[in-house]
Amino acid sequence: MAADDDDESGYRWLNQYEKSWEAIQEDAQGGLQFVDDDFIQRARRRRLLAQPGNIRLGMMRHLYIILDLSKAMEEADLKPSRLFCTLKLLENFIVEYFDQNPISQLGIISTNNKRAEKLSELSGNPRIHASALTQKEKPNVCQGEPSLQNALETAKKSLRHLPGHASREILIVFGSLTTCDPSDIMETFESLKECKIRCSVIGLSAEVKVCKTLATTTQGTYDVILDEKHFRDILMQHVIPPAAKADAEAALIRMGFPQHLMSSTPSLCLCHLDSEWNKEINSSGYFCPQCNSKYCDLPVQCKACGLTLVSAPHLARSFQHLFPLAQFTEITTDEESHQKNCFGCESLLSKNLIYECPECSKRFCFECDLFIHETLHVCPGCSSTTSNAVIIKT
């Protein structure tokens, strides 16, 4: 009888996505939340607290995303499928990546049918990468088996020629349990280590030994997702610049700060000269101060003279990781406290989840604390104080 009951009910890990209402409970404010929400959010806060201070970071990042497009990505354990869920999360990741790393570059490589294909070159324009992902949002894209070695070799060809001060990274989204490689993949791992390329893997199915070995060899990270929310959380961890290696080179970088000007003669900008999706000719743009080449977006590396072109706000935003916001103190309020609501969202504060800024003593709820430290990087209470309206750190 017990065996019959087991056959009818099935395994919990097979039907947990179909019966998600079983994992819903009521929070302190009367709202509905998933049982694992608190676990995931507290894990995010523990990671924030665990981040060491006064460390050297790789600010000019060059990241290749390797996307698995094998038959395994058609599985429906992520809704509507692994592929569409991954594409949706990657589109958000690209926007957040360039928002938090404005002077960095990104490229996308796909692998299926035992081959690797470069979807987009290293570029600082998020629209190019979003367009490359959109082209994969169609049926029958997932075919055959992936080749992890071919994808890594494709990425290495572009990353190994970068200057020594550049942070070279590869992020692999891997849904398959197998990889079909033409030769010994361990040799590729050693060559990536010699080129100082950090490789991290996000597994969508189960832990794979070869992926764990890759992450360990190159000092990257390896995570296996639990569900879509956990997938998004792990993916967004890679937005923050990783710590630079001890033997990373230090060098002075020449940069230009072009202004947006109007020219008398309409012309085609260099950033769209080889592009097929936008070739509009206009007279406005950013002109390189060294060779006078025109570009429509910043940041970019001048194709004519090689000068890195950025704007002052881009450079200022990239330093927010070097001077992180101080962690808020977790406290328990008393009945006589004058601040009953969160300073950020004005929701009623819970007695067990209150976080106080050590500078301005403003109190925030758990969600606002995560948002301030992960996205905003500025305390709203300190910014609203007249004496701290302008803070310059040198």
N, C-alpha and C positions, 0 to 999 in steps of 0.2 A: 504493500500500500504506500509505503514511504517512497519507493522507487517511482510509482505512478505519479505521486504528487510532484516529485522532482522533475519528471518528464514534462508535466503540464506547465509547471511554473517556469522552467528553464533557468539558465544562469542569470544572476543579477547584472553582470557586466554586459549581457546581450540586450537586456530590455530597459536599462536605466535611462536611455534617451527617449524611449517611448512613454515611460511613466514618470516624467519629470515632476509631476504634481506631488508625488510622494516625498520629494525632498524640499518642500516648501513649508515654512513655519512663519509665525508672526513675531515681528521684532518689538522692541520696547515702545515704539511710537504707534503701534497698531498697523504698520505696513507689512507687506509680504516680502520675504527674502528666501533665498536658497540656503540650505543648511551649511553648504561648503563656502558660502560667501565670506563668512567671518574668518574661516581658516585661511582663505586665499589673501584677504586683505591684511590680516595680521602677518602673513608671510611676507607681503610686500613691505610692510613697515619694518620687519626684522632685517630685511635686506638693506633698507635705507640706513638703519642704525649700524649695520655691519660695514658700511662703506668707510674705508679709512680716509682720514684727512691728510692734507699736505702731501699728496702724491703727484707724481708726474703723469700727465695724461697725453694720449695721442690726439691732438686737436684737429689736425688735417687728416681726416680718415678717408681711406679708399676701400670701399666695401663692395664685394661681389656677392649677390644673392644667387645661390644655386637652387633652382626649383625642380623638384621631382615631378615629371609628367608621365610616369609609367602607368600601367594598368591599375596599380594599387591605389592611385588617387581617385578612382571612381567609386571607392567604397563610401557607403552612406552613414558611417558612424558619426561623421560631422555633417550637419544638415546644410544644404541639400546633398552635398558631397564634399569629400576632402578637398577637391580641386577648387570649387567655387568658394568654399569657406576660406581657403588659403589665399585666393586672389583678393577677396574682400579685405582680409586682414592686412595683406601686403600693401594694398593701396593706402590704407590708413597709416601703415608703418612708414611708407615713403614720405608722406606729408610731415609726419612727426619727426622723422630722421633729419630732414632738411631744415625744419624749424629749430631743432635743438643743435644741429651741426651745420650751420650755414656756409662754412668754408670747406665742406667735405664733398666727396663725390661718391657715386653709387652706380653699379651696373648689374644686369640680370642675365643669368645663364640658365637654360633649361636642359634637361637630360631625359631622353626616352629612346626606345628602339636601339639601346646600346650605344647611343651617340650623344654628343653634347652640341648645343646650338646657342650662340650668343644673341640674346634678344635685344640688348641695348648695351652700348659701350659705356665706359666710365664717364659720367657727366654730372654736373650740378643742377641740371634742369629737371625737376620732378615730373613735368608733363611728358617728357620723352619716355620715362619709365612707366608712367601710368598708361600711356598709349600702347606700350609693348605688352603690358598685362591684359589690357582690354582685348587684344587680338587673340588671346587664349581662352576667352569666355565663349566657347562654342563647343558643340558636341564632337565626339570622336577625336579629341585632342590627346587624350591619354592612351598611349600605345606601348606595348612591349615592356621591356625591363630597363631600368636606369643603368648608367655606367658612371659610377662615382669617380673612378680614376680619370676618365676622359673629361668630365666636368672640372675636376680639380686642375688638370693640366691646362685646360683652356683658360681658367682664371689665373693660373700662375704665369702664363706667358705675358699677361698684361701687367701683373702686379710686381714681377721681379725687377722690372726696369725703372721703377719709381725711385726717387731719391731716398736717402737713408732716414730723413726725418719724418717721412710719411708713414702713417699707421696703415698697415696692410692687413685686411681682414676678409674672411670668407664666412658667410652664413648659409648653412644648408638646411633646407626644409625637405625632409626625407620621409616619404610614406611607405616605401617598399621595405621588405625584409631581406631582399637580396640585391646584389649588384653584379653586373656582368662586365668584367674588366679585361683588357687585352694582355696585361702583363702583371708583374708583381706590384700590388698596390702599396706595399710597405716601402718600396723605394720612392714612391711619390710622396708618402708621408715624410720621409727623411729629407727629401728635397724641399718640401714646404717649410720644414723646420730650419733648414739652412738659409732659406730666403726670408726668414723671420715673418712668415705669414701665419696669423692666428686663425684657426678654423673652429667654428662652433656649429653644433648640429641641434636641430629641433626634430625629434622623432614623433611621427603621427600614429604609430602602431604599437611597437614594443621596442625594448632595448636591443640594439644590434651591436655585436662585439666590435666589428670593424669601425663603426661610427664612434664608439667610445675610445678605441685606440687612437683614432684620428684626433679627437679633442684632447686627449691626454698628451699625445706627442707634440702638438703645436700650442699647448697651454691655452686651449679654448674651453668652452663649456659644452656639456651634453645634457639635454633635458628631453623627457618624454611627456607628452601632454596628457591631461586627464579628460578635458572637454574643451569646448570652444572658448570659454572664459579663461581657462588656464592657458590655452594656446595664445590668446591675445596678451595675457600678462607676461608670459615668457618672451614673446616676440618684442614687446615694448622694452624689455630689459636691455636689448641690444641698441636702443637709441642712445643710451649714456655712453660716452667714450670710455674705452677700457684703459686700464693703467698701462703706461708705456713700459717696455722692457728695459731692464737695467743697462743693457749695452746699446740702447737706441741712440742714434746720432743727434747732436744738437747743432742747428745751423740757423743762420740769419736768412730770412726769406724776403725777397723784394716783392712788394705789392703796390698796385696802383689803385687809386680811388677816383674813378672817373665820375663826371657829372652827367646828368641827363640833359642833353642839348638838342637843339634843332639845327640842322644843316640846310644850306640853301639848295642842295641838289639831292633829290630822293635816291636812295641806294638800298641794296640788299645787305642785311647784316651777315656777318661771318658765321654766326651760330646756326643759321638756317640755310647756309649755302648748299650743304649736302643733304638737307632734310627734304622729305617728300610730302610732309603734312602741312607745312606753312611756309609759303614763299612770298609773303606780302612785302611790297616795296614801299618804304616810307622814309621820311626825312628826319625822324627823331630816334634817339638811342643813346647808348653809353659809348663814348669814344675813348679808346685806349690812350693814355697820356704819353705813351712812348712811341707808338707807330700810327696812331689815329685810326685804327680799325674800329668798326662799329659793331656793337652787340646790343641785343634787346633786353637781356636779362643778366643779372648778377647773382651770385659770383660765377666767374668763368675764367678759364686760362686762355689767354690770347693765343690764337692759332698762328698768328704772324710772328710775334716776338717772344712768346712764352711767358709773358708777365702775368701774374695772378691778379685778377681784377675783382675787387670786393668793395662793399660800401662800409662806412663807419659803423652803422648799426649791426651789420653782419659780424664784424670783428668783435664788437662789444658783447653781443649775445653769446659768442663762442666761449667767452671767459667766465660764464656763469657756472661752468663745471669746475673751474679752477678755484673759485671762491664760493663754495656751496653754502646754502642757507643753513644756519644752525638748527639742530634738531629741537623740536618742541618737547617740553616736559609733560609727561603723563601725570595728571593729578586727579584727585577725587574731591568734588565740590561739597560744600556744606549748605545748609538751608539758608544761611544769612548772606550768601554770595550775591553781589550786586549784578553780576552778569549771568542771566539765566539762559540766554540764547547764544548761538554760535555767531561770532563776529563776521564770519564769511558768508554763510547762507541764511543766518537768522533762524535756523531750526532750533528746537528745544534741545538743550544739552543733556545727554545721559550722564548719570552720576559716575559710571565706570569708564566712560570713553571721553575724556576731556583733555585737551592738549593746550598748553600755555606757552606763548612765545617768551623766551627769557629776556628779550629786549624791551618789548612794549607791554608785556603782561596781558595781552589780549588772548581770549580763549576761543578754541576752535573745536569742531566736531571731528570725528575720525576721518570722514570722507574729505573734508576740507584740508586736513593735515596732509593727506596723501597727495591731493591735487596741488597744494602749495609747494611741496618738496619735489614732486615728480615733473610738474609742468610749469608752474608759475615762477618758481625760484625766487620769489620776493614775498615778504610778509605783508599782507594788506594793512595790518595794524601799524607797522613801522612806516609804511609808505604814506599813510594818512596823517601821520604826525608832522606838524609844520617844521619842527626842528630837524626831522629826518627826511624831508621831502627830496633832497638831493644827496645821494651817498656816492662818493667817489673812492674807489679802492685802488691802491697802487701797489 
